[in-house]
Amino acid sequence: MSVPRIFCVILLIVVAGAMTQVSAQTIYDERAWWNITTQERARTESPWRWYVEVQGRMRDGVDALDQLLVRPAMGYDLTSRSSVWFGYGYTPGFPASGGVLTENRMWQQYLWNGSLASGTFASRSRLEERSIEGTDAVAWRLRQHVRFSRNISSGSRITAILWDEIFVHLNSTTRTGRGFDQNRVFGGIGVPLNPASRVEVGYMNQVINSPTGSDRMHHILSGVLNLTF
């Protein structure tokens, strides 16, 4: 089976699995997310790393800004394949009802990457401590992200990308319920623009569990620009 077919099969299995978790009362929406990440070049003499990420999330197609994320982070290389990170996230939300819902987030993560099937496999385990406006306690959330990428053909500059990330709440608050929170699965391509920049575009399916209301499924056009210094 060729690599593109493998990607399609895995993507269909994951999306089908996600859809089985969605109730009949699910709310659907088409969205667009954009992301700009600036980061230090890998494999420098110092084991310390940094990056800054800015992301905008639009709802109702691109009619309204749903959320803005600003995430700076520092990391330390443990080995050539693994690193630990800590960071902060300022993530204001803009509900359809109006106003601003402010969230401040601290997080820590472990990142590992290596070779697999002539491609690259990466695993990211992240723990978040979310201070959400109007919530009675800090919401602890675990995120597990896995990603596989591989050139679509020998000598090609285009990379096929597939990743999945599951979110689980570790405690209950007035805004979050303990247990499964959401799942995101992405399929797309990556294209280097030059040695210091790269774009990744594709489709993301997001399933969100609501402990108090209707579940949600979002069909998202996702675009990422990575800049390396």
C-alpha positions in Angstrom: 0.0 0.0 0.0 1.4 3.4 -1.0 2.0 6.1 1.6 -0.9 8.3 0.4 -3.3 5.4 0.7 -2.1 4.6 4.2 -2.8 8.2 5.2 -6.3 8.1 3.7 -7.1 4.8 5.4 -5.9 5.9 8.8 -7.6 9.3 8.5 -10.9 7.6 7.6 -10.6 5.2 10.5 -9.9 8.0 13.0 -12.7 10.3 11.7 -15.2 7.4 11.7 -14.2 6.7 15.3 -14.7 10.3 16.3 -18.1 10.5 14.6 -19.3 7.5 16.6 -18.8 9.5 19.8 -21.1 12.3 18.6 -24.7 12.4 19.7 -27.7 13.1 17.6 -27.8 16.6 19.2 -24.4 17.5 17.8 -23.9 21.1 16.5 -21.8 21.4 13.3 -19.8 24.3 12.2 -17.3 25.2 9.4 -14.3 27.0 10.7 -10.8 28.4 9.7 -7.7 28.4 11.9 -4.5 30.2 11.2 -1.2 29.8 13.0 2.2 31.6 12.9 5.0 30.0 14.9 8.5 31.5 15.2 11.2 29.2 16.7 14.9 28.7 17.2 16.8 26.5 14.7 17.3 23.0 16.0 20.6 21.3 16.7 22.4 24.4 17.9 25.2 24.2 20.5 23.0 25.2 23.4 20.4 22.6 24.5 17.9 25.4 25.3 15.1 26.1 22.8 12.3 28.6 22.4 9.3 29.3 20.3 6.4 31.8 20.2 3.1 30.9 18.6 0.1 33.1 17.7 -3.1 31.5 16.5 -6.5 32.9 15.4 -9.6 30.7 15.3 -12.6 31.8 13.2 -16.1 30.4 13.5 -19.2 30.5 11.2 -16.8 30.0 8.3 -14.6 33.2 8.7 -17.4 35.5 9.8 -16.4 35.9 13.5 -13.3 35.6 15.7 -13.8 32.7 18.1 -10.5 32.6 20.0 -7.0 34.1 20.0 -4.0 32.2 21.4 -0.5 33.6 22.2 1.9 30.9 23.5 5.5 31.5 24.3 7.6 28.5 25.5 11.1 27.5 26.5 12.5 24.0 26.0 15.5 21.9 26.9 17.0 19.0 24.8 17.4 15.8 26.8 18.7 13.9 23.9 18.8 14.3 20.1 15.3 12.9 20.0 13.6 14.2 23.1 13.0 17.5 25.0 11.0 19.0 27.8 9.1 22.2 27.6 7.3 24.7 29.8 5.2 27.6 28.6 2.3 30.1 29.1 -0.8 30.6 27.0 -3.0 33.7 26.9 -6.2 32.5 25.3 -9.1 35.0 25.2 -12.3 33.7 23.7 -15.1 35.7 22.0 -18.4 34.0 22.6 -21.3 34.6 20.2 -23.2 36.0 23.1 -20.7 38.9 23.3 -17.9 39.9 25.6 -14.5 38.3 26.3 -13.8 35.1 28.2 -10.2 35.3 29.4 -8.1 32.2 30.1 -4.5 32.1 31.3 -2.8 28.8 30.9 0.5 27.3 32.2 1.7 24.1 30.7 4.5 21.5 30.6 5.2 18.9 27.9 7.5 16.1 26.9 8.4 15.8 23.2 9.9 12.8 21.3 10.5 12.3 17.7 12.2 9.6 15.5 12.1 7.8 12.2 9.3 5.5 11.2 8.5 3.9 7.8 10.8 6.2 5.9 9.1 9.2 7.6 9.1 11.0 10.9 7.0 10.1 14.0 6.5 12.5 16.9 4.8 12.2 20.2 3.9 15.1 22.5 2.5 14.7 26.0 1.3 18.0 27.5 -0.2 18.9 30.9 -2.1 22.2 31.2 -3.3 24.2 34.2 -6.1 26.4 32.9 -7.3 29.4 34.9 -10.6 30.3 33.2 -12.5 33.4 34.1 -15.6 32.7 36.2 -14.5 29.1 37.1 -14.3 27.9 40.6 -11.0 26.0 40.3 -8.0 25.5 38.1 -8.9 23.0 35.3 -6.2 20.4 34.8 -6.1 18.9 31.3 -3.9 16.2 29.6 -3.3 16.3 25.9 -1.7 13.5 23.9 -0.6 14.3 20.4 0.9 11.9 17.8 2.1 12.9 14.3 3.5 11.1 11.2 4.9 12.9 8.2 6.6 11.6 5.0 7.6 13.0 1.6 4.9 12.1 -0.8 7.4 10.7 -3.3 11.2 10.3 -3.6 12.8 13.7 -4.1 9.6 15.6 -3.5 9.6 18.7 -1.4 6.0 18.2 -0.4 5.3 16.3 2.8 2.1 14.4 3.7 1.1 15.0 7.3 -1.3 13.1 9.6 -1.8 13.8 13.3 -4.2 13.1 16.0 -4.6 14.7 19.5 -6.9 13.7 22.3 -7.8 16.0 25.3 -8.8 14.7 28.7 -9.9 16.7 31.8 -8.4 15.4 35.0 -10.8 17.2 37.3 -14.2 18.9 37.3 -14.9 22.6 37.5 -18.0 24.8 37.0 -17.0 25.0 33.3 -15.4 21.7 32.6 -16.3 18.1 33.4 -13.8 15.3 34.2 -13.1 12.9 31.4 -13.0 13.1 27.6 -12.9 16.7 26.4 -12.2 16.7 22.7 -10.3 15.1 19.8 -8.6 16.7 16.8 -7.5 14.8 13.7 -5.6 16.5 10.8 -4.6 15.5 7.3 -2.7 17.8 5.0 0.6 18.7 3.3 3.7 20.6 4.2 5.7 22.7 1.8 9.0 24.5 2.5 9.1 28.0 1.1 12.8 28.4 1.8 15.3 27.1 4.4 13.8 29.2 7.1 10.0 28.9 6.5 7.4 26.3 5.9 3.6 26.1 5.4 1.3 23.4 6.4 -2.3 23.3 5.1 -5.1 20.8 5.4 -8.4 19.7 6.9 -8.9 19.3 10.7 -11.9 17.5 12.3 -12.6 18.5 15.9 -15.1 16.7 18.1 -15.9 18.4 21.4 -17.8 16.8 24.3 -20.1 19.1 26.3 -21.0 17.9 29.8 -24.0 20.3 30.0 -25.3 20.9 26.4 -25.0 19.7 22.8 -21.7 18.1 21.6 -20.0 19.9 18.7 -18.2 18.8 15.5 -16.1 21.4 13.6 -14.9 21.0 10.1 -11.8 23.2 10.0 -9.5 24.6 7.2 -6.1 24.8 9.0 -3.1 26.8 7.9 0.3 27.0 9.7 3.3 29.2 8.9 6.5 28.1 10.6 9.5 30.5 10.7 12.9 29.4 11.9 15.7 31.6 13.1 
